[in-house]
Amino acid sequence: MNPDADKLWKAPRWALAVLLAVLGMLGPFSIDTYIPAFSGIARSIGATPAEMQQTLSAYLFGFAFMNLFHGALSDSFGRRPVVLWGLAVFTLASLGCALAETIGQLVFFRALQGLSTGAGIVVSRAVIRDMFPPAQAQKVMSQVTIYFGVAPAIAPIVGGFLFVHLGWHSIFWFLVAVGVVLFAANYKLLPETLHVDQRQSFNVRNLLRGYRELCSDPRFLLLALASGVPFNGMFLYVLSAPAFLGDLLALAPTQFFWFFLLTIGGIMAGSWASGRMAGKVAPKRQIRDGFLIMLVTSVVNVTANTFFAPHAAWALWPIAFFAFGWALMVPVITLLVLDLHPERRGMASSLQAVIGSTANGLVAGLIAPLVMHSSLGLALTSISMLAVGLIAWLWLHSRWPEIGRKVASL
């Protein structure tokens, strides 16, 4: 924690949480905003469905690759410059997407978007721990989680509205406007939270040593898996929304909002509960409760889809409860990741994001297209994503039972 933290931000804590949360949601929001316009973009620029899929893959792999470096750069040069440069590049890349006339141009600028947007989510996590002691950091992280989880749910709604009323170019012009507003807000408001004494020297040997320390630490890898992979148990349904809601549940497009409303409600409720537990409940117990909720929900979901035809009256609720369990535990695990190596919080946040975004990319590009037309396939894949995170947590718990045992201090 920065020893001068109380001097860096004079406004209410919630205001900083909002600023960091919007930064954190930029990445997932940009992934899904243009998905409803896939067919329209393909017709407009003469692209095949496979070529349109490349625009999504280019973004996701660019996002995953650059996440390796955002945190390390912020550990050396400070949090603020990395955020501002990331927002500037994102704005220019969004402008390129809006003006793109060929599929090759769109793929290139989507990749550039992906390379830049990771700065927000990676650096915002490090800023939180720079500014707040553990219990307060958990409360702020819970608030940020609300926005992070909400972004993939509301992005298709916004993108669909813009596409229908203003055409597909308007989606990227909207992202240009978002980039400009965020750059101005962060240039004016975001303080430099990395203390000068905590900066790492920027050289290849030091960077490689840091990556080696983190990647050879099984505690870090297991915590990163426990936090990053279960998210896809919920994200899978967001990616599959047109097929799941329209084909399997026979909902009209005007009824899709029920799915997003319930999912967002679960995330908000879980994040609120996580913040309320900060400083009162041991992290280990909170993580256990989150995984237990997700596991019970997933088993019920698989059972119901095995014996009954999917119906909107019950098929949406398991996703909402799963979202609640995920939001309850992920702020705590994220803080445990950042505190394993306090001197390299930026790099730790980077590598944690890489694991999560790599899983997101695999689900979006490979897994979702294979299972989105089967309700049982979706349920089984969702519980498989949860199983990866749960096994990682149980393994960590058995090897290092002291991790997360103490209640976070205020």
N, C-alpha and C positions, 0 to 999 in steps of 0.2 A: 504493500500500500504506500502511496506517495505521502511522505510526512507532511507535505504542505496542502493536502487535499482540501482541508476546510477553507483555504484561502482561494482555491481555484474556481469554485462554483458557489456563488452567493444565492442563487435562485433556489426555489424548492426542489427537493430531490426528485419529485415526479416529473419536473420539467426536463431534467437531464435524462431520466428514464425514457421519456417520449422521444427526445432527440436521438438517443442511441437505438431505441426500438425501430424507428423509421429507417435508420441506417441499416439495421440488421435485416429488415424485411425487404429491402431493395432487391437482393439476390433472388429469393424465392418468388417474389412478385413478378420480376422480369422473366422468369422461366415460363410462367403460365398465362401471362396476359394475352399473348397472341395465339394461343392454342385454338380458341374458337374460330379463328380466321384462317386456319390451315387450308381449307378447301378454296376459299376465296383468293388467298394469296397464290395458290398453285395455279388457278385459272388465269389470274392476272398476269403472271410472269412466265407461264408455260412450263411449270415444274411438275414432276411426277410426285406421288406420295412418298416414294423412297428419298427423293431429293429434299422434300420438305422435312423429312425426319432428320436429315443431315443438319438442318438449321438448329434443331433441338440438341442433337448430339454435340455439335460444335460449341454451343453455349456451355453445356454441362462439362465437357472435357476441358474447355478453357477455364471454367470456374474451378474445377478440381485442381488443375495444374498450377494456376497462379496462387491458389490458397497455400501452396507450399512456401510462398515467399512473402505474402502480405505481412504476416506476423513477425517474421524475422526482420524485415525492413523496418517495421514499427519499433522493434526492440533496439534498433541501431539509430534511426533518424528521428524517432518520435511518432506518436500516434496521429497527430494532426496532419502532417504533410502526406502521409500515406492515404488518409481518408480523402483529403482534398484532391490529390492527383487521381485517385480512383474515381471520384465523382466527375472530374473533368473528362477523363477518358470515356466513362460511361455515357456522358452527355453527347460527346462527339460520335461515339459508336451508334447511339440511338438515332442521331441525325443521319448517319450513313444508312441505317436500316430504312428510315422513312423515305429516303431518296433512291433506294435500290431499284434497279430495273431488271436485274437478272438474278437467277438463283445463286450464282457464284458470288455476286456482291452481297447478297443477303447472308449467305453462310459466313463470309469473311467478317462482316460487321457484327453478326451474332456471336461469333467467336471472340471478337474484341470486347463485346459487352460482358461475356462470361469472364474474361481475363480481369475485368475491372471491378465487377460487383462484389467479389469476395472480400474486398477491403472493408466494406461496411460491417458485415457480420463478424469477421475475425477481429478487427480492431475494437469494435464496440464491446466485446466480451472482456478484452484486456483492460479497456478504460474503466469498466465497472469495478474490476478488482483493484485497479490503481486508486480508485476514489473512495471505496467503502470497505469497512471491516466485514468479516464473514457473514454475520446475520443480516446486516443491511444490504450487503451485496446479493444475498439470496433473494431478498424482497425485490430489489431492482431487477435482478435476472428473471424473476417470475413475471414482472411487468413486461419485460422485453420479450419473453416467451409467448405472451399473448399475441403480440404483433407478428412474431416470426411464424407462429402456427396459423394465424388468420390469413396471412398473405397468400398462400397457395389456394385457399378457399375462395377469397373474394376476387383474385386476379382474373379468373375466367369470366366472372360476372361483368367486371369492368370492360374487359376486352371484347366480350360478346356485344355489349351495349354499343361500344364505339364502332365495332365492325358493322353492325346492322344499320346504324344511323349515319355514320360518317365515312365508312370504308376502312380498309385494312391499314392504309397509311396513317390514319388518325391514331392508331394504337401506338405507333412509334413516335409520332409527334407528341403524344401525351407523355411518353417516357422521357422525351427531350425536356419537356416542361418540368417533370419531376426532378430530373437531374439538375436543372438550373436552380430550382427552389432549394433543393438539398445543399447544393454547393454554397449558395448565398447564406443559408441558415448556419451551416457548419463553419463557414469562414468567419461569421460574426460571433457565433456563440461557443463553439467547441474549444475548450482550453487544451493546452498540452499537458497531459496527465502523467507522462513518464518522467520521473525525476532524473536530473542529469547524472546523478551518481549511479543510477540503475541501467544506464545505457550500455549495450554490448558493442564491442568493436566490430566494424563491418569489414570482414575479410573472409576469404573462402575457407581457410582453416578453422576459424571460429564458428562459421556457419555449419560446416560439416561435423564439427565436434558437438554442436547443439543437436543437430538432427540425429546423430548417433546416440547421444544420451537419451533422447526421448524414444526413439524407435527401438532401442534395446531395453527399455523399461517396460516389463510386462504389465505393470500396474497401469501405465498410461494407455497402452494398447487395449487392454480389457475395458477400461473406463470409456475410452472413445467408442469402442464397439457397442457398449451398453447404452450409450446415449444416442449414437448416430443411426444405428440400423433399425431399432424399433419404430422410429418415425415413419419408416416406409410401410409399416402395417396400416397406417392411416393414409399416407401420401399415395399409395397404390390406388385407393378408391377415388382420390381427387383426379389422378391421371386417367382413370378409367370412367370418369363421370358420364360422358355421353353414352357409352355402351351400357354401363351399369344402371343408370337412371332411366335412359330412354328405351333401351331394348329389353333389359331384364325386368325392370320394375314398371315399365310402360307409363312412365311419367311424361307429361308434356313439358316442353322447355320452360314454360311459365311456372312449373311446379318444382324445378330443380333447386329453387332457393331453400326448400325445406332441408335438403341434404346439407347445404352450406351453413344454414342457420343452426342446425343441431351440432355439426362438427365444431363450428366456431364457439358455440355455447359450451361444449365440453372442454375446449382449450382454455377459455376464459375462466371457467369454474375451477379447473385444475390448477391453473397458474395463481388464481386468487388464494386457493387453499394452501398452495406451496408457500406463498408469501406470508400467510397467517401462521404457518408452522415455524417460520424462521426464528431461531433463538429459543424455541420451546421444545422441539422434537429433534432427536438425533438424526442426522442425514441418513444413516443406514436404515433406520425404521421407515423414513419417508420414502426411500427408494424401494424398500420391500413392499410397502403399501401400493406404490405405483405399479410395480410389476405384477403384483397379485391381482389388481383390478384389471390390467390388460390381459392377463392369462385367463382369468375366469370369463371375461367378456369374449375372448377369442374362442375358447372351448364351446361356449354357448352358441356363438356365431357359426362355427363349423357344424355343430350338431343340428342346429335349426336348418341350415342349408342342405344337410344330408337327407333330412326326412320331410322337408316341406318345400314347396315351390316358393321362390322369393316373392315377397309382397312388401309394398312400401309401408304398410302399417307396422311392421316389426323390423325390416331389414336395415333401416337407417339408424336405429338406436344403438346397436353394438358399436358402430363407428364412433358415435358420440361418447360412449363410455370409455372406449379405447383412447380417444383423444384426451379425456379427463385424466386417465392414469398416466399417459405419456407426459402431459403438462405438469403433473404433480411431482414427477421424479427428475425430469431432465434439468431443471435449474440447479439442483443439488449436485448431480453428477458433473455438470459443466464446471462448477466451482471446485470440485475435488480435482478435476483435471488441471485447472489453472494453478492450483496450490501445490501440485506435486513438485514442480520446478519453478518457484516464484521468480527466479532471475530470468526466466525465458517464457513468460506468460504469453507474449505475442506469438512466439513460435509454437507453443503448445496449442493455442487457439487455432493456429493455421492447420496444424496436423490433424486436430480433431475435426475441423471443417472438411479436410480432404477425405477423411474416412467417410463422413456423412454424405458428402456430395458425390463421392464415387459410388456409394450404394444407391443414391438417388438416380444417378446416371444409368446404372445397370437396370434398375427397376423401370425407368422411363423408356429406355431404348430396347431392352430385351425381354423383360419379364411381363410388364403390363400388356403389351400386344398379344402375348400368348394366352393370358388368362382372363382378359377383360370381358369376354363373352360368356363366362361361366360363373355363376354366383358361388358355387362350391369351390371352383378354382381360385377365385379371389379370396375367399375365407381361408383356404389352406395356405395360400401364399402369404397372407397377412400374419397368420400364426407362425409361419416359418420365419418371417422377419423378426417377430417378437422373440422366437426361440434363440436366435443368434445373440441378441442382446441379453436375454435372461441367462443363458449359459455363461456368457462372459462375466456377468455380475456374480453368479454363484461361484465361479472359479476364483474370481478375485476375493470374494468373501471367505472362501476356504483357505486361501494362501495368506491373505493379509487381513485378518479379522479386525484389526485395530482401525482400519480406514473407515471413516464416517461414524465412528462410535461416539465421539464427543459432540455435544450440542454446540452449534456455532455461537461464538461470542458476539455481543453487540458492538 
